[in-house]
Amino acid sequence: MPAPLMQAASARGLVPAALPPAVARLHTTLLTHHLFYVPLLNWAIIGLFLVLIIRLAIIFTDSVAVAPVVMMSVSNVLLYGLSDTMAQTVTTMAENYASSKRSTNLGLYNNEKLPASDGTPFARATSHVFTAAHFPPANFKFDRTIRFAAWGFVLSIFLYKWLELLDAWLPISDDSVIVPVLCRVIVDQLVWTPIALSGFFAFMSFVEGAGVGGLKRKLSTLLVPTLKTNFTIWPAAQIINFRLIPLHYQLPFCSTVGLFWNTFLSLANAQSTEL
């Protein structure tokens, strides 16, 4: 990494003084270099979550019969953590893209890739694809991801029991399929969904330190619009889930399909927190 960039990063407090030089260079690269407007740190965290999720998927079938609640909880923690990481990445990408457009329109820099001064691609400072310039360093909020993953853990325990209750209350057989499936979807959307969303906003309000006032604000501004959006997405997904997916896989199916939904929830919650 170019010495001026290392010195600037150290001066801004991005590199802890105690780190060995090689680790410090890697640390600075992850924070200051961007790929498609996103810091490399974000891409690294997304990659880590994906590796862990793939590893979990490999052992899931053998392990879920032995410890179903544990496997449901771990899968939910990873998928919810990935959702928040994606939400933060989307926000950063949008902000940096808008910044690059404003700067280009003002003639502050161009899009041409300059030759590398040190023989590495890291010196191509004016590239919008891979750059160390123009954009702020990574500001990934690990505490926010931990809170969102913690909610995934809490939710998994109750959601798995809820799915078990639906399976017992409204059994599906070869002679009766359509009616039980539709009844499950209706009960799930009208009973479980409002409770789960209210629980999400309550949990986030208190772990973020917003308290009762923050909860009231979230419920008054976000609950109804979020429910409306939910009703346009989840009934179709739950029909597939209840009709085709075995019970032990229904919660992971919800969390996997809900990856982008949970990203939306994370963005909505973060926006309300900043108000």
N, C-alpha and C positions, 0 to 999 in steps of 0.2 A: 504494500500500500504506500502511496506517495507520502513522504515525510511531512509536507505541509498539512495534509489531511489528518494525519495522526496527531500532529501538534495541536491543530484546531480542535479535534475531538477531545483530546486530553484537557485542553483549556476550558472546554464547555462542560467538563465533568462527565463525559460519556464513557470514559475508560477508567476503571478503578486503578489507582496507582500500584496496587499490589499484584496485579496480573502479570504473568510472564509475557515477554514481548510477542511470542507467537500467538498466545491466547488473546492478548490485547488487540493484535491486528485482526484476528477473526471476529472478536467482539465488535470492533469498530466497523468492520465490513458489514456485519449483519445489521448494524444500526443505521449506517449512513448510505449504503448502496441500495438502489431500488431496481426492481425488475417489473416492468409494466406498471410503473407508478407506485409500486408497493414495496416497502422495505423488505430486505431479505429475511429479516427476523420473522416477519409474518409468514412468509413462505416456509421457513424452517419449522415453525410451530404447526402449521397446517400439515406438513409432511410427517411430523412426529405423531400427530393425532391419527393420521391415515395408517401409519405403520402399526400403531397399537390396535386400531380397529380391525385391520386385516388379521393381525395375530390373534385377536379375540375371536374373530369369525372362524378361524381354523379350528380352535378348540371348543367352540360354543356347543356343537351338537353333543359331544361326549360329556361336557361338563354341566349342561343345563339340567339333565336328569338328576344329577347328584346334588347340585346347589342352585336351584332355579332363581331364588331371590338374589343371591350374590351375583349371578351372571347377568340378570336383568339390571341390577344396580350399576355394575361396572360398565355395561354397554351404554346405559343412559348417561352416565358421567362422561364418557368419551364423546358420545354424539352431541351432547349439549355443550361440552367444551369446544368441540369443533364448530358448532353453530355460532357461538359467540366470537370465536376467532374469525370466522367468515364475515360476521357482521362488522367487526372492527376493520377487517381488510377492505370490505366494500366501501366503508366510510373513508378510509385513508386513500383508496384509489380514486374515489370521486373528488376528494379535496385536491389531491395532487394533480389530477387531470385538469381540473378547472384552473388551478394555479398555472400550469404549463401553458394553457390556452391564453390566459391573460398576459403572461410574460411574452409569449410569442407575438401576440397582437401589439404589444408595446415595443417590440423590437429589442427586448432585453437579451435574447439569445436565439439561436437557430436550432434546427433539428439535425444538423449534419454531425456525423461521428468524426471526431478528430483522431488522428493517429495516436496510438498509445505511447506516452513518453517513457514508460519504463518497461515496455514490451509485454504488458498484461492488459486484459480487457478492462481492468478496474480504472484505468486512466482515461477511458472514453467518457469524459465528464459531460459532454453535451448530448449524449444519446438519450432519447426518451425511453428506449427499451431497457437499457441497463446503464444507470447513471449514479454518480455520487454527488452531483451538484443540484442546485436549484430547489430541491425538496427538503423539508425538515427531517431530522433524524427520526427513527422509529420511536413511537410513544405508545407502545403496546401496554394495555392496562391488564396486567395479570390478575389483579384483584377482582376485576369485573368478570373475567373468564372463570375464576375460581367460584365466585358467587353463582354464576349461571350453571356451572357443573354441579355445584352443591344442590341447586334446585332440581337438577336432573336426578340426583340421588334420592332426594326426599320424595319426588313425584313417583319414581319407579316403584317404591314400596306400596303406595296406595293404588297406583294404576294397575299393577299386577293383580292385586286383590280384587279390584273392580272388574277386571277382565274375567277373573275366575267366577265372580258372582254372576256376571252376564252369561257365562257358559253354563252355570248351574240353573239359573232362573229361566233362561230361554234356550233350551237345548236344540241343536240342529240334528235332524235325522234324515235318512234317505227319503222318508215319506213326507217330511216337513222341512223345507229349506227356505223358501222365499219369505214367508211370514216371519219366522224367527229372526232371520237376518235383518229384515227391515225394522222389526221391533227393537232389536239390539241397537241399530243405528239411531233410531229415534230417541230411545232412552239415553244412550250415550251422549248424544248431542244436546238434549234438553236438560239432562240432570248433571252428568259428569262435567261437561265442558264449562258451564258457568262457574261451577265450584273450582275446577282446576285453574281457570284463568284468574279468578279472584284470589286463589291461594298464591298464584305466581306473583301477582302485583303486591300482595301483602308481604310475602317473603322478601321480595326485592326492596320494598319500602323500608323494612326493618333492618335488613343486613346492610343497606346503604346508609342507615342512620336518619332516614327521612321521617320515621315515626308515623303516628296516626295522621298527621297533616298531609304527609306525602302519600299515604295510602288513599286518603279521600280524594286527593288531586288525581292520582292515577285512575281510580275507579270512575271518577266523574268524566274524565277526558278520554280514557282509553278502552274501558271495558266494552261499551256498546259497539264502537267501531271495530274492535278486535273480534267480537262475537260475529258481527256481520261478515267480516272477511273469512272467519273460520267456517261459517255455514256455506260459503261458496267453494270450499276446498275439501273439507274433511268428510262429509257424508259419502262421497264417491270412494274415497280412500278406505273408509271403514266398511263399506259394502264388500270390497275386495278382501279386506282383512278378516272379517267375520265369516265370509263364505269360503275362502281358499286357504287361509293360514292356520296351522295348528296353534293351540293355545300357548305353548311355550315360546312360540315365535311371534306372537301378536304384538307384544310390547316392543321388541326390537324392530318389527316392521313399522309400528307407529313412529318410533324415534328416527328410523331411517327415512321414511317418507316425510317426516316432519323436520328434516334437516334444514330445508329452506324456510319452513314455517317458523321454526325456532330462531332462525337468523332474523326473520321479520320481527319476532317478539323481542329479541335482543335490541334491535335497532329502535323499536317503538319505546321500549323501556328506557334506553339510553337518552333518547330525545326528550322524554318526559322528565328525566332526572336533570337535564340541562336547563329546563325552563325556569 
